[in-house]
Amino acid sequence: MLAIPELTLNLVVLAVLLLAAVSLGYFVGLARLSKQKAATLKLEAEMLQSHAEILQLQKELTEKDNRLSKTPIVSIVEGQDNLGDQNPSGRISKKIAGGGKAKP
C-alpha cells in the first residue's frame, strides 16, 4: 500500500497567513489606486491648462479680428434706445400684438 504522509495544520498559523495575504493584497491595491488617481489629477491639470491656453488664443484672435473689422459694432443698449425713439409710446401697437386681425 501507499503511505500517505500525515500533515498537521495549526489553525492559528493558517489564520495569520490568511490575514497577511489579505492585508498585502489590500495595500497593493490601495497603492495602485492612489497612483492611478494621481495620474488622473495630473492629466486633468494638463487638460485645464491646455484649454485655458486655447481660450486665451481665441480671445486674442477675436480681439485682433474686431480691431481689423470695418463693420461698426453697435451696443445692444444703444440699439434699444433707438427702438424707443421709433415708437414714442414704448409699446407695441394693438394691431401688431393682436396678429393684425380686426376685432368685432
C-alpha positions in Angstrom: 0.0 0.0 0.0 0.9 3.6 -0.5 1.9 5.5 2.5 0.1 8.9 2.9 2.2 11.3 5.0 0.4 12.8 7.9 0.1 16.6 7.7 -0.8 18.6 10.7 -2.0 22.2 10.3 -2.1 24.7 13.1 -5.2 26.9 12.8 -3.5 29.9 14.3 -0.7 29.8 11.7 -3.3 29.4 8.9 -5.3 32.4 10.2 -2.2 34.6 10.4 -1.1 33.6 6.9 -4.6 34.3 5.6 -4.7 37.7 7.3 -1.2 38.6 6.0 -2.2 37.7 2.4 -5.4 39.7 2.6 -3.7 42.7 4.0 -0.9 42.5 1.5 -3.5 42.4 -1.4 -5.4 45.3 0.1 -2.3 47.6 0.4 -1.1 46.7 -3.0 -4.5 47.6 -4.5 -4.6 50.8 -2.4 -1.2 51.8 -3.7 -2.2 51.1 -7.3 -5.4 53.1 -6.9 -3.6 56.1 -5.4 -1.1 56.0 -8.3 -3.9 56.0 -10.8 -5.7 58.8 -9.0 -2.5 60.9 -9.0 -2.0 60.3 -12.8 -5.7 61.3 -13.4 -5.3 64.5 -11.5 -2.1 65.3 -13.4 -3.8 64.7 -16.7 -6.8 66.8 -15.7 -4.5 69.7 -14.7 -2.7 69.4 -18.1 -6.1 69.5 -19.9 -7.3 72.5 -18.0 -4.0 74.3 -18.8 -4.3 73.4 -22.5 -8.0 74.6 -22.6 -7.0 77.9 -20.9 -4.3 78.5 -23.5 -6.7 77.8 -26.3 -9.3 80.1 -24.9 -6.7 82.9 -24.4 -5.5 82.5 -28.1 -9.2 82.6 -29.3 -9.7 85.7 -27.3 -6.6 87.4 -28.8 -7.7 86.3 -32.3 -11.2 87.7 -31.8 -9.9 91.0 -30.5 -7.5 91.2 -33.4 -10.4 90.5 -35.9 -12.5 93.1 -34.1 -9.8 95.8 -34.5 -9.4 95.0 -38.2 -13.2 94.8 -38.8 -14.7 97.5 -40.9 -18.2 96.8 -39.7 -19.2 99.1 -36.8 -20.2 97.3 -33.7 -23.4 98.7 -32.1 -24.1 98.2 -28.5 -27.3 96.5 -27.6 -28.1 99.2 -25.1 -27.7 101.8 -27.9 -29.9 99.7 -30.2 -32.7 99.6 -27.5 -32.6 103.4 -27.2 -33.1 103.7 -31.0 -36.1 101.4 -30.8 -37.6 103.6 -28.1 -37.2 106.6 -30.4 -39.1 104.9 -33.2 -42.2 104.1 -31.1 -42.8 107.0 -28.7 -45.2 105.1 -26.5 -42.7 102.3 -25.9 -45.5 99.7 -26.5 -46.2 97.5 -29.5 -49.4 98.6 -31.2 -52.6 96.6 -30.7 -52.7 95.8 -34.4 -49.3 94.1 -34.3 -49.8 92.5 -30.9 -53.3 91.1 -32.0 -51.9 89.5 -35.0 -53.3 92.1 -37.4 -56.9 90.9 -37.1 -59.6 93.4 -36.6 -61.8 92.7 -33.5 -65.6 92.9 -34.0 
